[in-house]
């Protein structure tokens, strides 16, 4: 049980980091192209989507592990 928790503990950090990276990239591009705040919003949405994509990938892997157990 502890091993499973350790394997999944990075998901919260992954969500936060992906959103921060998306926001930082969006802010940088907004300043460069003068499109404030549109690319910031796009970056945040892409960061959230990346987090959910990783969550989906982990859930599918966990499901396949449960099916393999006798």
mmCIF file of the N, C-alpha and C atoms, coordinates in Angstrom:
data_MODEL
# 
_entry.id   MODEL 
# 
loop_
_atom_site.group_PDB 
_atom_site.id 
_atom_site.type_symbol 
_atom_site.label_atom_id 
_atom_site.label_alt_id 
_atom_site.label_comp_id 
_atom_site.label_asym_id 
_atom_site.label_entity_id 
_atom_site.label_seq_id 
_atom_site.pdbx_PDB_ins_code 
_atom_site.Cartn_x 
_atom_site.Cartn_y 
_atom_site.Cartn_z 
_atom_site.occupancy 
_atom_site.B_iso_or_equiv 
_atom_site.pdbx_formal_charge 
_atom_site.auth_seq_id 
_atom_site.auth_comp_id 
_atom_site.auth_asym_id 
_atom_site.auth_atom_id 
_atom_site.pdbx_PDB_model_num 
ATOM 1   N N  . UNK A 1 1  ? 0.818  -1.195  0.000   1.00 0.00 ? 1  UNK A N  1 
ATOM 2   C CA . UNK A 1 1  ? 0.000  0.000   0.000   1.00 0.00 ? 1  UNK A CA 1 
ATOM 3   C C  . UNK A 1 1  ? 0.863  1.261   0.000   1.00 0.00 ? 1  UNK A C  1 
ATOM 4   N N  . UNK A 1 2  ? 1.916  1.274   0.798   1.00 0.00 ? 2  UNK A N  1 
ATOM 5   C CA . UNK A 1 2  ? 2.787  2.446   0.852   1.00 0.00 ? 2  UNK A CA 1 
ATOM 6   C C  . UNK A 1 2  ? 3.517  2.649   -0.468  1.00 0.00 ? 2  UNK A C  1 
ATOM 7   N N  . UNK A 1 3  ? 3.835  1.554   -1.117  1.00 0.00 ? 3  UNK A N  1 
ATOM 8   C CA . UNK A 1 3  ? 4.519  1.654   -2.400  1.00 0.00 ? 3  UNK A CA 1 
ATOM 9   C C  . UNK A 1 3  ? 3.616  2.278   -3.450  1.00 0.00 ? 3  UNK A C  1 
ATOM 10  N N  . UNK A 1 4  ? 2.330  1.918   -3.437  1.00 0.00 ? 4  UNK A N  1 
ATOM 11  C CA . UNK A 1 4  ? 1.380  2.530   -4.363  1.00 0.00 ? 4  UNK A CA 1 
ATOM 12  C C  . UNK A 1 4  ? 1.234  4.024   -4.093  1.00 0.00 ? 4  UNK A C  1 
ATOM 13  N N  . UNK A 1 5  ? 1.194  4.386   -2.830  1.00 0.00 ? 5  UNK A N  1 
ATOM 14  C CA . UNK A 1 5  ? 1.078  5.803   -2.477  1.00 0.00 ? 5  UNK A CA 1 
ATOM 15  C C  . UNK A 1 5  ? 2.317  6.568   -2.938  1.00 0.00 ? 5  UNK A C  1 
ATOM 16  N N  . UNK A 1 6  ? 3.471  5.961   -2.811  1.00 0.00 ? 6  UNK A N  1 
ATOM 17  C CA . UNK A 1 6  ? 4.699  6.617   -3.264  1.00 0.00 ? 6  UNK A CA 1 
ATOM 18  C C  . UNK A 1 6  ? 4.701  6.771   -4.778  1.00 0.00 ? 6  UNK A C  1 
ATOM 19  N N  . UNK A 1 7  ? 4.175  5.787   -5.492  1.00 0.00 ? 7  UNK A N  1 
ATOM 20  C CA . UNK A 1 7  ? 4.121  5.877   -6.950  1.00 0.00 ? 7  UNK A CA 1 
ATOM 21  C C  . UNK A 1 7  ? 3.171  6.968   -7.424  1.00 0.00 ? 7  UNK A C  1 
ATOM 22  N N  . UNK A 1 8  ? 2.150  7.275   -6.664  1.00 0.00 ? 8  UNK A N  1 
ATOM 23  C CA . UNK A 1 8  ? 1.155  8.262   -7.070  1.00 0.00 ? 8  UNK A CA 1 
ATOM 24  C C  . UNK A 1 8  ? 1.371  9.642   -6.452  1.00 0.00 ? 8  UNK A C  1 
ATOM 25  N N  . UNK A 1 9  ? 2.332  9.764   -5.562  1.00 0.00 ? 9  UNK A N  1 
ATOM 26  C CA . UNK A 1 9  ? 2.506  11.014  -4.831  1.00 0.00 ? 9  UNK A CA 1 
ATOM 27  C C  . UNK A 1 9  ? 2.984  12.163  -5.715  1.00 0.00 ? 9  UNK A C  1 
ATOM 28  N N  . UNK A 1 10 ? 3.546  11.873  -6.847  1.00 0.00 ? 10 UNK A N  1 
ATOM 29  C CA . UNK A 1 10 ? 4.043  12.933  -7.715  1.00 0.00 ? 10 UNK A CA 1 
ATOM 30  C C  . UNK A 1 10 ? 2.928  13.635  -8.497  1.00 0.00 ? 10 UNK A C  1 
ATOM 31  N N  . UNK A 1 11 ? 1.731  13.068  -8.528  1.00 0.00 ? 11 UNK A N  1 
ATOM 32  C CA . UNK A 1 11 ? 0.667  13.626  -9.363  1.00 0.00 ? 11 UNK A CA 1 
ATOM 33  C C  . UNK A 1 11 ? 0.293  15.053  -8.957  1.00 0.00 ? 11 UNK A C  1 
ATOM 34  N N  . UNK A 1 12 ? 0.199  15.314  -7.681  1.00 0.00 ? 12 UNK A N  1 
ATOM 35  C CA . UNK A 1 12 ? -0.128 16.669  -7.228  1.00 0.00 ? 12 UNK A CA 1 
ATOM 36  C C  . UNK A 1 12 ? 0.936  17.671  -7.633  1.00 0.00 ? 12 UNK A C  1 
ATOM 37  N N  . UNK A 1 13 ? 2.183  17.289  -7.474  1.00 0.00 ? 13 UNK A N  1 
ATOM 38  C CA . UNK A 1 13 ? 3.287  18.151  -7.877  1.00 0.00 ? 13 UNK A CA 1 
ATOM 39  C C  . UNK A 1 13 ? 3.285  18.344  -9.392  1.00 0.00 ? 13 UNK A C  1 
ATOM 40  N N  . UNK A 1 14 ? 2.984  17.280  -10.130 1.00 0.00 ? 14 UNK A N  1 
ATOM 41  C CA . UNK A 1 14 ? 2.951  17.350  -11.590 1.00 0.00 ? 14 UNK A CA 1 
ATOM 42  C C  . UNK A 1 14 ? 1.897  18.347  -12.056 1.00 0.00 ? 14 UNK A C  1 
ATOM 43  N N  . UNK A 1 15 ? 0.708  18.307  -11.435 1.00 0.00 ? 15 UNK A N  1 
ATOM 44  C CA . UNK A 1 15 ? -0.348 19.264  -11.783 1.00 0.00 ? 15 UNK A CA 1 
ATOM 45  C C  . UNK A 1 15 ? 0.133  20.699  -11.571 1.00 0.00 ? 15 UNK A C  1 
ATOM 46  N N  . UNK A 1 16 ? 0.680  20.947  -10.409 1.00 0.00 ? 16 UNK A N  1 
ATOM 47  C CA . UNK A 1 16 ? 1.127  22.307  -10.095 1.00 0.00 ? 16 UNK A CA 1 
ATOM 48  C C  . UNK A 1 16 ? 2.224  22.798  -11.021 1.00 0.00 ? 16 UNK A C  1 
ATOM 49  N N  . UNK A 1 17 ? 3.204  21.960  -11.266 1.00 0.00 ? 17 UNK A N  1 
ATOM 50  C CA . UNK A 1 17 ? 4.328  22.357  -12.115 1.00 0.00 ? 17 UNK A CA 1 
ATOM 51  C C  . UNK A 1 17 ? 3.874  22.575  -13.554 1.00 0.00 ? 17 UNK A C  1 
ATOM 52  N N  . UNK A 1 18 ? 3.004  21.711  -14.056 1.00 0.00 ? 18 UNK A N  1 
ATOM 53  C CA . UNK A 1 18 ? 2.551  21.876  -15.442 1.00 0.00 ? 18 UNK A CA 1 
ATOM 54  C C  . UNK A 1 18 ? 1.741  23.165  -15.605 1.00 0.00 ? 18 UNK A C  1 
ATOM 55  N N  . UNK A 1 19 ? 0.947  23.527  -14.623 1.00 0.00 ? 19 UNK A N  1 
ATOM 56  C CA . UNK A 1 19 ? 0.172  24.773  -14.695 1.00 0.00 ? 19 UNK A CA 1 
ATOM 57  C C  . UNK A 1 19 ? 1.102  25.984  -14.611 1.00 0.00 ? 19 UNK A C  1 
ATOM 58  N N  . UNK A 1 20 ? 2.092  25.931  -13.731 1.00 0.00 ? 20 UNK A N  1 
ATOM 59  C CA . UNK A 1 20 ? 3.031  27.051  -13.595 1.00 0.00 ? 20 UNK A CA 1 
ATOM 60  C C  . UNK A 1 20 ? 3.848  27.225  -14.869 1.00 0.00 ? 20 UNK A C  1 
ATOM 61  N N  . UNK A 1 21 ? 4.284  26.116  -15.465 1.00 0.00 ? 21 UNK A N  1 
ATOM 62  C CA . UNK A 1 21 ? 5.057  26.213  -16.710 1.00 0.00 ? 21 UNK A CA 1 
ATOM 63  C C  . UNK A 1 21 ? 4.188  26.782  -17.827 1.00 0.00 ? 21 UNK A C  1 
ATOM 64  N N  . UNK A 1 22 ? 2.955  26.326  -17.930 1.00 0.00 ? 22 UNK A N  1 
ATOM 65  C CA . UNK A 1 22 ? 2.053  26.859  -18.940 1.00 0.00 ? 22 UNK A CA 1 
ATOM 66  C C  . UNK A 1 22 ? 1.789  28.343  -18.744 1.00 0.00 ? 22 UNK A C  1 
ATOM 67  N N  . UNK A 1 23 ? 1.590  28.751  -17.501 1.00 0.00 ? 23 UNK A N  1 
ATOM 68  C CA . UNK A 1 23 ? 1.348  30.164  -17.211 1.00 0.00 ? 23 UNK A CA 1 
ATOM 69  C C  . UNK A 1 23 ? 2.585  31.007  -17.508 1.00 0.00 ? 23 UNK A C  1 
ATOM 70  N N  . UNK A 1 24 ? 3.750  30.511  -17.156 1.00 0.00 ? 24 UNK A N  1 
ATOM 71  C CA . UNK A 1 24 ? 4.984  31.263  -17.408 1.00 0.00 ? 24 UNK A CA 1 
ATOM 72  C C  . UNK A 1 24 ? 5.232  31.410  -18.906 1.00 0.00 ? 24 UNK A C  1 
ATOM 73  N N  . UNK A 1 25 ? 5.017  30.337  -19.649 1.00 0.00 ? 25 UNK A N  1 
ATOM 74  C CA . UNK A 1 25 ? 5.205  30.409  -21.094 1.00 0.00 ? 25 UNK A CA 1 
ATOM 75  C C  . UNK A 1 25 ? 4.178  31.347  -21.730 1.00 0.00 ? 25 UNK A C  1 
ATOM 76  N N  . UNK A 1 26 ? 2.934  31.273  -21.261 1.00 0.00 ? 26 UNK A N  1 
ATOM 77  C CA . UNK A 1 26 ? 1.900  32.174  -21.769 1.00 0.00 ? 26 UNK A CA 1 
ATOM 78  C C  . UNK A 1 26 ? 2.200  33.626  -21.467 1.00 0.00 ? 26 UNK A C  1 
ATOM 79  N N  . UNK A 1 27 ? 2.675  33.898  -20.273 1.00 0.00 ? 27 UNK A N  1 
ATOM 80  C CA . UNK A 1 27 ? 3.031  35.274  -19.898 1.00 0.00 ? 27 UNK A CA 1 
ATOM 81  C C  . UNK A 1 27 ? 4.186  35.790  -20.744 1.00 0.00 ? 27 UNK A C  1 
ATOM 82  N N  . UNK A 1 28 ? 5.187  34.937  -20.949 1.00 0.00 ? 28 UNK A N  1 
ATOM 83  C CA . UNK A 1 28 ? 6.329  35.325  -21.777 1.00 0.00 ? 28 UNK A CA 1 
ATOM 84  C C  . UNK A 1 28 ? 5.882  35.663  -23.196 1.00 0.00 ? 28 UNK A C  1 
ATOM 85  N N  . UNK A 1 29 ? 5.053  34.808  -23.775 1.00 0.00 ? 29 UNK A N  1 
ATOM 86  C CA . UNK A 1 29 ? 4.585  35.052  -25.141 1.00 0.00 ? 29 UNK A CA 1 
ATOM 87  C C  . UNK A 1 29 ? 3.644  36.248  -25.213 1.00 0.00 ? 29 UNK A C  1 
ATOM 88  N N  . UNK A 1 30 ? 2.849  36.479  -24.161 1.00 0.00 ? 30 UNK A N  1 
ATOM 89  C CA . UNK A 1 30 ? 1.995  37.672  -24.112 1.00 0.00 ? 30 UNK A CA 1 
ATOM 90  C C  . UNK A 1 30 ? 2.838  38.945  -24.156 1.00 0.00 ? 30 UNK A C  1 
ATOM 91  N N  . UNK A 1 31 ? 3.917  38.969  -23.384 1.00 0.00 ? 31 UNK A N  1 
ATOM 92  C CA . UNK A 1 31 ? 4.779  40.153  -23.365 1.00 0.00 ? 31 UNK A CA 1 
ATOM 93  C C  . UNK A 1 31 ? 5.478  40.335  -24.704 1.00 0.00 ? 31 UNK A C  1 
ATOM 94  N N  . UNK A 1 32 ? 5.870  39.218  -25.309 1.00 0.00 ? 32 UNK A N  1 
ATOM 95  C CA . UNK A 1 32 ? 6.598  39.289  -26.572 1.00 0.00 ? 32 UNK A CA 1 
ATOM 96  C C  . UNK A 1 32 ? 5.704  39.754  -27.712 1.00 0.00 ? 32 UNK A C  1 
ATOM 97  N N  . UNK A 1 33 ? 4.476  39.264  -27.772 1.00 0.00 ? 33 UNK A N  1 
ATOM 98  C CA . UNK A 1 33 ? 3.592  39.558  -28.895 1.00 0.00 ? 33 UNK A CA 1 
ATOM 99  C C  . UNK A 1 33 ? 2.486  40.557  -28.565 1.00 0.00 ? 33 UNK A C  1 
ATOM 100 N N  . UNK A 1 34 ? 2.382  40.982  -27.300 1.00 0.00 ? 34 UNK A N  1 
ATOM 101 C CA . UNK A 1 34 ? 1.396  41.976  -26.913 1.00 0.00 ? 34 UNK A CA 1 
ATOM 102 C C  . UNK A 1 34 ? -0.037 41.469  -26.978 1.00 0.00 ? 34 UNK A C  1 
ATOM 103 N N  . UNK A 1 35 ? -0.256 40.253  -26.558 1.00 0.00 ? 35 UNK A N  1 
ATOM 104 C CA . UNK A 1 35 ? -1.595 39.653  -26.619 1.00 0.00 ? 35 UNK A CA 1 
ATOM 105 C C  . UNK A 1 35 ? -2.194 39.441  -25.239 1.00 0.00 ? 35 UNK A C  1 
ATOM 106 N N  . UNK A 1 36 ? -1.730 40.207  -24.273 1.00 0.00 ? 36 UNK A N  1 
ATOM 107 C CA . UNK A 1 36 ? -2.140 40.025  -22.884 1.00 0.00 ? 36 UNK A CA 1 
ATOM 108 C C  . UNK A 1 36 ? -3.643 39.984  -22.752 1.00 0.00 ? 36 UNK A C  1 
ATOM 109 N N  . UNK A 1 37 ? -4.268 39.129  -22.059 1.00 0.00 ? 37 UNK A N  1 
ATOM 110 C CA . UNK A 1 37 ? -3.936 37.944  -21.275 1.00 0.00 ? 37 UNK A CA 1 
ATOM 111 C C  . UNK A 1 37 ? -4.255 36.628  -21.984 1.00 0.00 ? 37 UNK A C  1 
ATOM 112 N N  . UNK A 1 38 ? -4.441 36.658  -23.304 1.00 0.00 ? 38 UNK A N  1 
ATOM 113 C CA . UNK A 1 38 ? -4.969 35.491  -24.007 1.00 0.00 ? 38 UNK A CA 1 
ATOM 114 C C  . UNK A 1 38 ? -4.032 34.295  -23.979 1.00 0.00 ? 38 UNK A C  1 
ATOM 115 N N  . UNK A 1 39 ? -2.759 34.498  -24.232 1.00 0.00 ? 39 UNK A N  1 
ATOM 116 C CA . UNK A 1 39 ? -1.839 33.366  -24.235 1.00 0.00 ? 39 UNK A CA 1 
ATOM 117 C C  . UNK A 1 39 ? -1.586 32.842  -22.816 1.00 0.00 ? 39 UNK A C  1 
ATOM 118 N N  . UNK A 1 40 ? -1.728 33.700  -21.820 1.00 0.00 ? 40 UNK A N  1 
ATOM 119 C CA . UNK A 1 40 ? -1.659 33.233  -20.436 1.00 0.00 ? 40 UNK A CA 1 
ATOM 120 C C  . UNK A 1 40 ? -2.779 32.237  -20.173 1.00 0.00 ? 40 UNK A C  1 
ATOM 121 N N  . UNK A 1 41 ? -3.983 32.570  -20.615 1.00 0.00 ? 41 UNK A N  1 
ATOM 122 C CA . UNK A 1 41 ? -5.116 31.655  -20.410 1.00 0.00 ? 41 UNK A CA 1 
ATOM 123 C C  . UNK A 1 41 ? -4.911 30.359  -21.184 1.00 0.00 ? 41 UNK A C  1 
ATOM 124 N N  . UNK A 1 42 ? -4.400 30.457  -22.402 1.00 0.00 ? 42 UNK A N  1 
ATOM 125 C CA . UNK A 1 42 ? -4.133 29.255  -23.196 1.00 0.00 ? 42 UNK A CA 1 
ATOM 126 C C  . UNK A 1 42 ? -3.083 28.392  -22.497 1.00 0.00 ? 42 UNK A C  1 
ATOM 127 N N  . UNK A 1 43 ? -2.050 29.010  -21.973 1.00 0.00 ? 43 UNK A N  1 
ATOM 128 C CA . UNK A 1 43 ? -1.000 28.272  -21.276 1.00 0.00 ? 43 UNK A CA 1 
ATOM 129 C C  . UNK A 1 43 ? -1.523 27.565  -20.037 1.00 0.00 ? 43 UNK A C  1 
ATOM 130 N N  . UNK A 1 44 ? -2.367 28.226  -19.277 1.00 0.00 ? 44 UNK A N  1 
ATOM 131 C CA . UNK A 1 44 ? -2.934 27.606  -18.076 1.00 0.00 ? 44 UNK A CA 1 
ATOM 132 C C  . UNK A 1 44 ? -3.834 26.432  -18.454 1.00 0.00 ? 44 UNK A C  1 
ATOM 133 N N  . UNK A 1 45 ? -4.645 26.611  -19.483 1.00 0.00 ? 45 UNK A N  1 
ATOM 134 C CA . UNK A 1 45 ? -5.528 25.524  -19.926 1.00 0.00 ? 45 UNK A CA 1 
ATOM 135 C C  . UNK A 1 45 ? -4.703 24.341  -20.424 1.00 0.00 ? 45 UNK A C  1 
ATOM 136 N N  . UNK A 1 46 ? -3.643 24.613  -21.164 1.00 0.00 ? 46 UNK A N  1 
ATOM 137 C CA . UNK A 1 46 ? -2.778 23.520  -21.625 1.00 0.00 ? 46 UNK A CA 1 
ATOM 138 C C  . UNK A 1 46 ? -2.074 22.834  -20.457 1.00 0.00 ? 46 UNK A C  1 
ATOM 139 N N  . UNK A 1 47 ? -1.707 23.591  -19.441 1.00 0.00 ? 47 UNK A N  1 
ATOM 140 C CA . UNK A 1 47 ? -1.102 22.993  -18.246 1.00 0.00 ? 47 UNK A CA 1 
ATOM 141 C C  . UNK A 1 47 ? -2.085 22.088  -17.520 1.00 0.00 ? 47 UNK A C  1 
ATOM 142 N N  . UNK A 1 48 ? -3.319 22.527  -17.410 1.00 0.00 ? 48 UNK A N  1 
ATOM 143 C CA . UNK A 1 48 ? -4.351 21.703  -16.775 1.00 0.00 ? 48 UNK A CA 1 
ATOM 144 C C  . UNK A 1 48 ? -4.597 20.443  -17.600 1.00 0.00 ? 48 UNK A C  1 
ATOM 145 N N  . UNK A 1 49 ? -4.655 20.601  -18.913 1.00 0.00 ? 49 UNK A N  1 
ATOM 146 C CA . UNK A 1 49 ? -4.860 19.445  -19.790 1.00 0.00 ? 49 UNK A CA 1 
ATOM 147 C C  . UNK A 1 49 ? -3.705 18.454  -19.683 1.00 0.00 ? 49 UNK A C  1 
ATOM 148 N N  . UNK A 1 50 ? -2.499 18.960  -19.563 1.00 0.00 ? 50 UNK A N  1 
ATOM 149 C CA . UNK A 1 50 ? -1.340 18.087  -19.392 1.00 0.00 ? 50 UNK A CA 1 
ATOM 150 C C  . UNK A 1 50 ? -1.435 17.317  -18.080 1.00 0.00 ? 50 UNK A C  1 
ATOM 151 N N  . UNK A 1 51 ? -1.866 17.986  -17.023 1.00 0.00 ? 51 UNK A N  1 
ATOM 152 C CA . UNK A 1 51 ? -2.037 17.307  -15.739 1.00 0.00 ? 51 UNK A CA 1 
ATOM 153 C C  . UNK A 1 51 ? -3.083 16.209  -15.805 1.00 0.00 ? 51 UNK A C  1 
ATOM 154 N N  . UNK A 1 52 ? -4.214 16.501  -16.445 1.00 0.00 ? 52 UNK A N  1 
ATOM 155 C CA . UNK A 1 52 ? -5.248 15.476  -16.568 1.00 0.00 ? 52 UNK A CA 1 
ATOM 156 C C  . UNK A 1 52 ? -4.816 14.340  -17.485 1.00 0.00 ? 52 UNK A C  1 
ATOM 157 N N  . UNK A 1 53 ? -4.017 14.639  -18.492 1.00 0.00 ? 53 UNK A N  1 
ATOM 158 C CA . UNK A 1 53 ? -3.493 13.594  -19.363 1.00 0.00 ? 53 UNK A CA 1 
ATOM 159 C C  . UNK A 1 53 ? -2.611 12.627  -18.570 1.00 0.00 ? 53 UNK A C  1 
ATOM 160 N N  . UNK A 1 54 ? -1.779 13.159  -17.710 1.00 0.00 ? 54 UNK A N  1 
ATOM 161 C CA . UNK A 1 54 ? -0.929 12.302  -16.874 1.00 0.00 ? 54 UNK A CA 1 
ATOM 162 C C  . UNK A 1 54 ? -1.777 11.495  -15.896 1.00 0.00 ? 54 UNK A C  1 
ATOM 163 N N  . UNK A 1 55 ? -2.797 12.112  -15.336 1.00 0.00 ? 55 UNK A N  1 
ATOM 164 C CA . UNK A 1 55 ? -3.698 11.396  -14.434 1.00 0.00 ? 55 UNK A CA 1 
ATOM 165 C C  . UNK A 1 55 ? -4.383 10.246  -15.169 1.00 0.00 ? 55 UNK A C  1 
ATOM 166 N N  . UNK A 1 56 ? -4.832 10.484  -16.385 1.00 0.00 ? 56 UNK A N  1 
ATOM 167 C CA . UNK A 1 56 ? -5.470 9.451   -17.201 1.00 0.00 ? 56 UNK A CA 1 
ATOM 168 C C  . UNK A 1 56 ? -4.494 8.305   -17.488 1.00 0.00 ? 56 UNK A C  1 
ATOM 169 N N  . UNK A 1 57 ? -3.255 8.647   -17.812 1.00 0.00 ? 57 UNK A N  1 
ATOM 170 C CA . UNK A 1 57 ? -2.240 7.640   -18.107 1.00 0.00 ? 57 UNK A CA 1 
ATOM 171 C C  . UNK A 1 57 ? -1.959 6.761   -16.892 1.00 0.00 ? 57 UNK A C  1 
ATOM 172 N N  . UNK A 1 58 ? -1.861 7.378   -15.731 1.00 0.00 ? 58 UNK A N  1 
ATOM 173 C CA . UNK A 1 58 ? -1.609 6.630   -14.496 1.00 0.00 ? 58 UNK A CA 1 
ATOM 174 C C  . UNK A 1 58 ? -2.809 5.754   -14.145 1.00 0.00 ? 58 UNK A C  1 
ATOM 175 N N  . UNK A 1 59 ? -4.009 6.271   -14.335 1.00 0.00 ? 59 UNK A N  1 
ATOM 176 C CA . UNK A 1 59 ? -5.211 5.491   -14.042 1.00 0.00 ? 59 UNK A CA 1 
ATOM 177 C C  . UNK A 1 59 ? -5.308 4.272   -14.946 1.00 0.00 ? 59 UNK A C  1 
ATOM 178 N N  . UNK A 1 60 ? -4.989 4.431   -16.214 1.00 0.00 ? 60 UNK A N  1 
ATOM 179 C CA . UNK A 1 60 ? -5.027 3.299   -17.145 1.00 0.00 ? 60 UNK A CA 1 
ATOM 180 C C  . UNK A 1 60 ? -3.979 2.248   -16.761 1.00 0.00 ? 60 UNK A C  1 
ATOM 181 N N  . UNK A 1 61 ? -2.797 2.701   -16.358 1.00 0.00 ? 61 UNK A N  1 
ATOM 182 C CA . UNK A 1 61 ? -1.749 1.768   -15.930 1.00 0.00 ? 61 UNK A CA 1 
ATOM 183 C C  . UNK A 1 61 ? -2.185 1.016   -14.671 1.00 0.00 ? 61 UNK A C  1 
ATOM 184 N N  . UNK A 1 62 ? -2.813 1.717   -13.749 1.00 0.00 ? 62 UNK A N  1 
ATOM 185 C CA . UNK A 1 62 ? -3.281 1.088   -12.516 1.00 0.00 ? 62 UNK A CA 1 
ATOM 186 C C  . UNK A 1 62 ? -4.385 0.079   -12.814 1.00 0.00 ? 62 UNK A C  1 
ATOM 187 N N  . UNK A 1 63 ? -5.285 0.412   -13.734 1.00 0.00 ? 63 UNK A N  1 
ATOM 188 C CA . UNK A 1 63 ? -6.342 -0.503  -14.129 1.00 0.00 ? 63 UNK A CA 1 
ATOM 189 C C  . UNK A 1 63 ? -5.777 -1.782  -14.733 1.00 0.00 ? 63 UNK A C  1 
ATOM 190 N N  . UNK A 1 64 ? -4.776 -1.648  -15.585 1.00 0.00 ? 64 UNK A N  1 
ATOM 191 C CA . UNK A 1 64 ? -4.200 -2.834  -16.195 1.00 0.00 ? 64 UNK A CA 1 
ATOM 192 C C  . UNK A 1 64 ? -3.469 -3.693  -15.162 1.00 0.00 ? 64 UNK A C  1 
ATOM 193 N N  . UNK A 1 65 ? -2.892 -3.073  -14.142 1.00 0.00 ? 65 UNK A N  1 
ATOM 194 C CA . UNK A 1 65 ? -2.248 -3.841  -13.070 1.00 0.00 ? 65 UNK A CA 1 
ATOM 195 C C  . UNK A 1 65 ? -3.293 -4.606  -12.259 1.00 0.00 ? 65 UNK A C  1 
ATOM 196 N N  . UNK A 1 66 ? -4.462 -4.011  -12.039 1.00 0.00 ? 66 UNK A N  1 
ATOM 197 C CA . UNK A 1 66 ? -5.509 -4.680  -11.283 1.00 0.00 ? 66 UNK A CA 1 
ATOM 198 C C  . UNK A 1 66 ? -6.064 -5.881  -12.061 1.00 0.00 ? 66 UNK A C  1 
ATOM 199 N N  . UNK A 1 67 ? -6.155 -5.766  -13.380 1.00 0.00 ? 67 UNK A N  1 
ATOM 200 C CA . UNK A 1 67 ? -6.662 -6.860  -14.189 1.00 0.00 ? 67 UNK A CA 1 
ATOM 201 C C  . UNK A 1 67 ? -5.704 -8.039  -14.223 1.00 0.00 ? 67 UNK A C  1 
ATOM 202 N N  . UNK A 1 68 ? -4.410 -7.769  -14.112 1.00 0.00 ? 68 UNK A N  1 
ATOM 203 C CA . UNK A 1 68 ? -3.402 -8.827  -14.168 1.00 0.00 ? 68 UNK A CA 1 
ATOM 204 C C  . UNK A 1 68 ? -3.333 -9.639  -12.880 1.00 0.00 ? 68 UNK A C  1 
ATOM 205 N N  . UNK A 1 69 ? -3.752 -9.048  -11.769 1.00 0.00 ? 69 UNK A N  1 
ATOM 206 C CA . UNK A 1 69 ? -3.701 -9.760  -10.486 1.00 0.00 ? 69 UNK A CA 1 
ATOM 207 C C  . UNK A 1 69 ? -4.744 -10.867 -10.465 1.00 0.00 ? 69 UNK A C  1 
ATOM 208 N N  . UNK A 1 70 ? -4.367 -12.033 -9.906  1.00 0.00 ? 70 UNK A N  1 
ATOM 209 C CA . UNK A 1 70 ? -5.331 -13.160 -9.829  1.00 0.00 ? 70 UNK A CA 1 
ATOM 210 C C  . UNK A 1 70 ? -6.423 -12.950 -8.815  1.00 0.00 ? 70 UNK A C  1 
# 
